[in-house]
Amino acid sequence: MPDKDITQLLDQESFLNYCFGRSDSDVRYWTKWIADHPDEAMQVEELKRTVIMMAKASQVALRDKHFEELQQKIAGSPVIVPMRKKTFRISVWSAAAAVLIIAGAALLFYAEKQPEQNNVLALKKEIKPGGNKAILTLANGQKISLSDSDNGQIAMQSSIKITKTAEGEIVYETPVGLIENSEAKPEYNTIEAPVGGQWQVILPDRSKVWLNAKSSLTYPTFFTGNERKVQLKGEAYFEIAHNENMPFKVAGKTQTVEVLGTHFDIMAYEDEQIARTTLLEGSVKIADSGKSRVLVPGEQALVGHGAIRVTNNIDLEDVMAWKNGYFKFNESLESIMRKIARWYDVQVVYAGNVDPSIKFGGKISRYKNLSSALKIMELTGNVHFIVEGRRVTVMQ
């Protein structure tokens, strides 16, 4: 915010930005002002709480673009209350009255003008976050709902016991000697975390896999031969048990990732143009369309359009956020909303002149309700949401 007479409390737009934390410069300005004027801090903070309380009570978000129309509606020019420092205590309450009049009018005007846009703050029914749920499909076609199954043994396949643990893992227990039996043939199972789901599976070789929402993994009930190979759709994080005599391979729509023993994340959803493989530990080789690249820890391979590009300009916290229980956004609105749709099981549509490439940054728990995630983005003032049932409309 440009320097100005410190006694000019209101420009109301600046103060409302401070109240709702939507402008970094305004927040810094008023935070410093309060620190420099401790005698007046109580009144200003009380005023701030009152404005916020009014906003919450009316269940609407103040938006910059409505101020000009609002000011015309109430026949007022921008309210700026000039004051002298020595008379500030009297004037701050005059300013308070002005702020509350403007804020109250703004709230009423906004609600009156757009009653259908009481968006995420006025949901009749909260949309809950996703959670631990998945379907295990056995080789014979039998489907088992893992979230509905009791802990303990849930299936038996060719003497291989499949168990669900209290921690929500699926574990395969292979009897001694089965793999060495030349007549034994592995069967293939598929575990699928649906939209709004996630799950962890411990493979027969003791490798661990975490599946993100809208993802599936197809794998044998035991590994034999000279490689361990699985098929992935969607996103998963892998911690692979080391076996130099039997490389582990993850096959995707086009690419194949080959490892010996390592930790890595693959994000290869069908609605994403680029497949991303991020290496945290060990070494992997990415192969696609006759080309291949080897990654070292901290690198990410971007595969798409017949090319492999490797970058180390990544934030590993961003990559691992989903597994660690939160969203960490530093990307386009369109990319964020795809993640929102997968986790909250909602349909996302765009209206008007929304720019889906606009970038947002932020961090929030994946276990918050949908409204919490959307409110954070709305506070920027750059985007607006209307939630109707499980349909989220994105607006500006």
C-alpha positions as CSV (number, residue, x, y, z in Angstrom):
1,M,0.0,0.0,0.0
2,P,1.4,3.5,-0.8
3,D,2.3,5.7,2.1
4,K,-0.5,7.9,3.2
5,D,-1.5,10.0,6.1
6,I,-1.7,7.5,9.0
7,T,-4.8,9.2,10.3
8,Q,-6.8,8.4,7.2
9,L,-8.2,5.2,8.5
10,L,-10.7,4.5,5.8
11,D,-10.6,4.0,2.4
12,Q,-13.1,1.3,3.3
13,E,-11.9,-1.1,0.6
14,S,-8.4,-1.2,2.1
15,F,-9.8,-1.9,5.6
16,L,-12.1,-4.6,4.4
17,N,-9.2,-6.2,2.6
18,Y,-7.4,-6.2,5.9
19,C,-10.4,-7.7,7.6
20,F,-10.6,-10.6,5.2
21,G,-6.9,-11.0,4.6
22,R,-7.3,-10.7,0.8
23,S,-4.5,-8.2,0.2
24,D,-1.0,-8.8,1.5
25,S,-0.1,-5.1,1.3
26,D,-3.2,-4.1,3.2
27,V,-2.7,-6.7,5.9
28,R,0.9,-5.6,6.3
29,Y,-0.1,-2.0,6.4
30,W,-2.7,-2.4,9.1
31,T,-0.7,-4.9,11.1
32,K,2.2,-2.4,11.3
33,W,-0.2,0.4,12.1
34,I,-1.7,-1.5,15.0
35,A,1.8,-2.3,16.3
36,D,2.8,1.4,16.1
37,H,-0.4,2.5,17.8
38,P,-1.0,0.2,20.7
39,D,-3.4,2.6,22.4
40,E,-5.8,2.3,19.4
41,A,-5.3,-1.4,18.7
42,M,-8.2,-2.6,20.7
43,Q,-10.7,-0.4,18.9
44,V,-9.4,-1.4,15.5
45,E,-9.4,-5.1,16.3
46,E,-12.9,-4.8,17.7
47,L,-14.0,-3.1,14.5
48,K,-12.3,-5.8,12.5
49,R,-14.1,-8.6,14.4
50,T,-17.4,-6.8,14.0
51,V,-17.0,-6.6,10.2
52,I,-16.1,-10.2,10.0
53,M,-19.0,-11.2,12.2
54,M,-21.4,-9.4,9.9
55,A,-19.9,-11.1,6.9
56,K,-20.3,-14.5,8.5
57,A,-23.8,-13.8,9.7
58,S,-24.9,-12.8,6.2
59,Q,-23.1,-15.8,4.7
60,V,-21.6,-13.9,1.8
61,A,-18.2,-12.9,0.6
62,L,-17.3,-9.3,0.0
63,R,-15.9,-8.8,-3.5
64,D,-14.0,-5.8,-4.7
65,K,-15.8,-5.4,-8.0
66,H,-19.1,-4.6,-6.2
67,F,-17.8,-1.5,-4.3
68,E,-18.2,1.0,-7.1
69,E,-21.8,-0.1,-7.9
70,L,-22.4,-0.2,-4.1
71,Q,-21.2,3.3,-3.6
72,Q,-23.5,4.5,-6.4
73,K,-26.4,2.7,-4.9
74,I,-26.0,4.4,-1.5
75,A,-25.2,7.7,-3.2
76,G,-21.8,8.0,-1.6
77,S,-18.3,8.6,-2.9
78,P,-15.4,6.5,-1.5
79,V,-15.6,7.1,2.3
80,I,-12.3,8.5,3.5
81,V,-12.3,10.0,7.0
82,P,-9.5,12.5,7.4
83,M,-8.4,12.8,11.0
84,R,-5.7,14.4,13.1
85,K,-3.6,12.2,15.3
86,K,-4.5,14.1,18.5
87,T,-8.2,13.6,18.0
88,F,-7.9,10.0,16.7
89,R,-9.8,8.3,19.5
90,I,-13.0,10.2,18.7
91,S,-12.5,9.8,15.0
92,V,-11.8,6.1,15.0
93,W,-15.4,5.5,16.2
94,S,-16.7,7.8,13.4
95,A,-14.6,5.7,11.1
96,A,-16.0,2.6,12.7
97,A,-19.5,3.7,12.0
98,A,-18.6,4.5,8.4
99,V,-17.0,1.1,7.9
100,L,-20.0,-0.7,9.4
101,I,-22.4,1.2,7.3
102,I,-20.4,0.5,4.1
103,A,-19.8,-3.1,5.1
104,G,-23.4,-3.7,6.1
105,A,-24.7,-2.1,3.0
106,A,-22.2,-4.2,0.9
107,L,-23.4,-7.4,2.6
108,L,-27.0,-6.6,2.0
109,F,-26.4,-5.4,-1.5
110,Y,-24.4,-8.4,-2.4
111,A,-27.0,-10.8,-1.0
112,E,-29.8,-8.9,-2.6
113,K,-28.1,-8.7,-6.0
114,Q,-27.0,-12.3,-6.2
115,P,-29.1,-14.5,-3.9
116,E,-28.2,-17.6,-5.9
117,Q,-24.5,-17.1,-5.1
118,N,-24.4,-17.7,-1.4
119,N,-22.0,-20.4,-2.6
120,V,-19.8,-22.4,-0.2
121,L,-20.7,-20.4,2.8
122,A,-24.4,-21.4,2.7
123,L,-24.3,-25.1,1.8
124,K,-27.4,-26.9,3.0
125,K,-25.3,-30.1,3.2
126,E,-21.6,-30.2,3.6
127,I,-19.6,-32.3,1.1
128,K,-17.3,-34.5,3.2
129,P,-13.8,-35.3,2.1
130,G,-12.7,-38.6,0.7
131,G,-11.3,-41.4,2.9
132,N,-10.1,-45.0,3.1
133,K,-12.2,-46.9,0.6
134,A,-11.4,-49.2,-2.2
135,I,-12.6,-52.2,-4.1
136,L,-10.5,-55.4,-4.5
137,T,-11.3,-57.4,-7.6
138,L,-10.0,-61.0,-7.5
139,A,-8.9,-63.0,-10.5
140,N,-12.3,-64.8,-10.6
141,G,-14.2,-61.5,-10.8
142,Q,-15.3,-61.4,-7.2
143,K,-15.4,-57.8,-5.8
144,I,-14.7,-57.1,-2.2
145,S,-15.4,-53.7,-0.6
146,L,-12.4,-53.1,1.6
147,S,-14.0,-50.3,3.6
148,D,-16.9,-52.5,4.5
149,S,-14.9,-55.6,5.3
150,D,-13.9,-56.7,8.8
151,N,-10.3,-56.9,9.8
152,G,-8.6,-60.3,9.3
153,Q,-8.8,-62.7,6.4
154,I,-11.0,-61.5,3.5
155,A,-10.1,-64.0,0.8
156,M,-8.0,-67.1,-0.1
157,Q,-6.5,-67.6,-3.6
158,S,-4.5,-70.7,-4.4
159,S,-3.4,-71.1,-0.8
160,I,-2.5,-67.4,-0.6
161,K,-4.2,-65.6,2.3
162,I,-5.3,-62.0,1.8
163,T,-5.7,-60.1,5.0
164,K,-7.0,-56.6,5.9
165,T,-5.1,-55.1,8.9
166,A,-6.4,-52.7,11.5
167,E,-4.3,-50.0,9.9
168,G,-6.3,-50.4,6.7
169,E,-3.7,-52.3,4.7
170,I,-4.1,-55.3,2.4
171,V,-1.5,-57.9,3.0
172,Y,-0.7,-61.1,0.9
173,E,0.7,-64.1,2.8
174,T,2.3,-66.6,0.4
175,P,3.0,-70.1,1.8
176,V,6.6,-71.3,1.8
177,G,7.6,-73.1,-1.4
178,L,4.8,-71.8,-3.6
179,I,7.0,-69.6,-5.7
180,E,9.4,-72.5,-6.3
181,N,6.6,-74.7,-7.5
182,S,7.0,-74.7,-11.3
183,E,3.4,-75.6,-11.7
184,A,2.0,-72.7,-9.7
185,K,0.8,-69.8,-11.7
186,P,0.1,-66.3,-10.3
187,E,-3.4,-64.9,-10.5
188,Y,-4.0,-61.2,-11.1
189,N,-5.9,-58.9,-8.7
190,T,-6.8,-55.3,-9.0
191,I,-7.3,-52.8,-6.2
192,E,-9.1,-49.7,-7.1
193,A,-9.4,-46.5,-5.0
194,P,-12.5,-44.8,-6.5
195,V,-13.2,-41.1,-6.7
196,G,-13.1,-39.9,-3.1
197,G,-11.0,-42.9,-1.9
198,Q,-7.5,-44.0,-1.1
199,W,-5.9,-47.2,0.1
200,Q,-2.6,-48.9,0.9
201,V,-1.5,-52.4,-0.2
202,I,1.5,-54.5,0.7
203,L,2.4,-56.6,-2.3
204,P,3.5,-60.2,-2.1
205,D,7.2,-59.1,-2.3
206,R,6.6,-56.7,0.7
207,S,6.7,-53.6,-1.4
208,K,4.3,-51.0,-0.2
209,V,1.9,-49.0,-2.5
210,W,-0.3,-46.1,-1.5
211,L,-3.1,-45.4,-4.0
212,N,-4.6,-42.0,-4.5
213,A,-8.2,-41.3,-5.5
214,K,-9.5,-42.5,-8.9
215,S,-6.5,-44.9,-9.2
216,S,-6.1,-48.6,-9.7
217,L,-3.2,-51.1,-9.5
218,T,-3.2,-54.6,-11.1
219,Y,-0.6,-57.0,-9.8
220,P,0.0,-60.8,-9.4
221,T,-0.7,-62.7,-6.3
222,F,3.0,-63.6,-6.2
223,F,6.0,-62.6,-8.3
224,T,7.9,-65.2,-10.4
225,G,10.4,-65.1,-13.3
226,N,12.9,-62.4,-13.8
227,E,10.8,-59.3,-13.1
228,R,8.1,-57.9,-10.9
229,K,5.5,-56.1,-13.0
230,V,2.4,-54.2,-12.0
231,Q,0.0,-51.9,-14.0
232,L,-1.0,-48.5,-12.7
233,K,-3.8,-46.1,-13.7
234,G,-3.9,-42.8,-11.8
235,E,-1.5,-41.9,-9.0
236,A,0.4,-44.0,-6.5
237,Y,3.4,-43.8,-4.2
238,F,5.7,-46.8,-4.1
239,E,8.3,-48.0,-1.6
240,I,9.8,-51.0,-3.4
241,A,11.5,-53.9,-1.7
242,H,15.0,-54.3,-3.0
243,N,15.7,-57.3,-5.2
244,E,18.5,-56.8,-7.7
245,N,17.7,-60.1,-9.4
246,M,14.1,-59.2,-10.1
247,P,13.6,-55.5,-11.2
248,F,10.3,-54.0,-10.3
249,K,8.4,-52.4,-13.2
250,V,5.4,-50.1,-13.2
251,A,3.6,-50.0,-16.5
252,G,1.3,-47.0,-17.4
253,K,-0.7,-46.0,-20.4
254,T,2.5,-45.4,-22.4
255,Q,5.5,-45.2,-20.1
256,T,7.2,-47.9,-18.0
257,V,9.2,-47.2,-14.8
258,E,11.8,-49.7,-13.9
259,V,13.4,-49.9,-10.4
260,L,15.5,-52.1,-8.2
261,G,14.6,-50.7,-4.8
262,T,13.5,-47.1,-4.3
263,H,10.8,-44.6,-3.2
264,F,8.9,-42.7,-5.9
265,D,5.6,-41.2,-6.9
266,I,3.8,-41.7,-10.3
267,M,1.0,-39.5,-11.3
268,A,-0.5,-40.7,-14.6
269,Y,-4.2,-39.9,-14.7
270,E,-6.0,-40.2,-18.1
271,D,-7.3,-36.6,-17.8
272,E,-3.8,-35.3,-17.4
273,Q,-1.8,-34.6,-20.5
274,I,1.6,-35.3,-18.8
275,A,2.6,-38.3,-16.7
276,R,4.9,-37.3,-13.8
277,T,7.3,-39.7,-12.1
278,T,9.1,-38.2,-9.1
279,L,12.0,-39.9,-7.4
280,L,12.6,-39.5,-3.7
281,E,15.2,-42.3,-3.1
282,G,17.1,-44.8,-5.2
283,S,17.1,-44.8,-9.0
284,V,14.5,-45.4,-11.7
285,K,14.6,-45.6,-15.5
286,I,11.7,-44.1,-17.4
287,A,11.0,-45.6,-20.9
288,D,8.5,-44.3,-23.4
289,S,8.2,-44.4,-27.2
290,G,11.6,-45.9,-27.6
291,K,13.3,-43.2,-25.4
292,S,14.6,-43.6,-21.9
293,R,16.0,-41.5,-19.0
294,V,17.4,-42.4,-15.6
295,L,16.4,-40.3,-12.6
296,V,18.3,-39.4,-9.5
297,P,16.7,-38.4,-6.2
298,G,15.0,-35.1,-6.4
299,E,14.2,-35.3,-10.1
300,Q,10.9,-35.6,-11.9
301,A,10.3,-37.0,-15.4
302,L,7.5,-35.5,-17.4
303,V,6.3,-37.9,-20.1
304,G,3.9,-36.9,-22.9
305,H,3.5,-36.3,-26.6
306,G,6.3,-38.9,-27.3
307,A,8.9,-37.0,-25.2
308,I,10.6,-37.4,-21.8
309,R,11.7,-34.2,-20.0
310,V,13.5,-34.3,-16.7
311,T,13.5,-31.4,-14.2
312,N,14.8,-30.9,-10.7
313,N,12.9,-27.7,-10.2
314,I,10.2,-29.4,-8.0
315,D,9.0,-29.2,-4.5
316,L,8.9,-32.7,-3.0
317,E,6.4,-31.5,-0.4
318,D,4.0,-30.6,-3.2
319,V,4.4,-34.1,-4.7
320,M,3.9,-36.0,-1.4
321,A,1.2,-33.8,0.0
322,W,-1.7,-36.2,-0.9
323,K,0.0,-39.1,0.8
324,N,0.7,-37.1,3.9
325,G,-2.9,-36.0,4.2
326,Y,-3.1,-32.5,2.8
327,F,-3.3,-30.5,-0.4
328,K,-0.4,-28.2,-1.2
329,F,-1.4,-26.1,-4.2
330,N,1.1,-24.3,-6.4
331,E,-0.5,-24.6,-9.8
332,S,-3.2,-23.6,-12.1
333,L,-6.9,-23.4,-11.1
334,E,-7.7,-26.1,-13.6
335,S,-5.2,-28.5,-12.1
336,I,-6.4,-27.8,-8.6
337,M,-10.0,-28.4,-9.5
338,R,-9.1,-31.8,-11.0
339,K,-7.6,-32.8,-7.7
340,I,-10.7,-31.4,-5.8
341,A,-13.0,-33.4,-8.1
342,R,-11.2,-36.7,-7.5
343,W,-11.0,-36.3,-3.8
344,Y,-14.5,-34.9,-3.0
345,D,-16.3,-36.8,-5.8
346,V,-17.8,-33.7,-7.4
347,Q,-18.3,-32.5,-10.9
348,V,-16.5,-29.3,-11.8
349,V,-17.8,-26.9,-14.5
350,Y,-16.6,-23.5,-15.6
351,A,-18.9,-20.5,-16.3
352,G,-18.3,-17.1,-17.8
353,N,-14.8,-15.9,-18.6
354,V,-12.9,-17.9,-16.0
355,D,-9.2,-18.2,-16.7
356,P,-8.4,-21.8,-15.8
357,S,-4.7,-21.0,-16.1
358,I,-4.6,-18.6,-13.2
359,K,-2.3,-19.9,-10.5
360,F,-3.1,-20.4,-6.8
361,G,-0.9,-21.3,-3.8
362,G,-1.9,-22.7,-0.5
363,K,-2.1,-25.6,1.9
364,I,-5.0,-27.3,3.6
365,S,-5.8,-30.7,5.1
366,R,-7.4,-33.2,2.8
367,Y,-9.8,-34.1,5.7
368,K,-11.5,-30.7,5.7
369,N,-15.0,-30.4,4.2
370,L,-15.1,-29.1,0.6
371,S,-16.3,-25.7,1.6
372,S,-13.0,-25.1,3.6
373,A,-10.9,-25.7,0.5
374,L,-13.0,-23.5,-1.7
375,K,-13.2,-20.6,0.8
376,I,-9.4,-20.3,0.8
377,M,-9.4,-19.8,-2.9
378,E,-12.3,-17.4,-2.7
379,L,-10.5,-15.2,-0.3
380,T,-8.1,-14.2,-3.1
381,G,-10.9,-12.4,-4.8
382,N,-10.0,-14.0,-8.1
383,V,-12.5,-16.9,-8.2
384,H,-15.9,-17.7,-7.0
385,F,-17.8,-21.0,-6.5
386,I,-21.4,-22.1,-6.5
387,V,-22.1,-25.5,-5.1
388,E,-25.3,-27.3,-6.0
389,G,-25.5,-30.9,-4.9
390,R,-22.3,-32.4,-6.1
391,R,-21.8,-29.9,-8.9
392,V,-19.2,-27.1,-8.4
393,T,-19.5,-24.1,-10.8
394,V,-16.3,-22.0,-11.0
395,M,-16.9,-18.3,-11.7
396,Q,-15.0,-15.0,-11.6
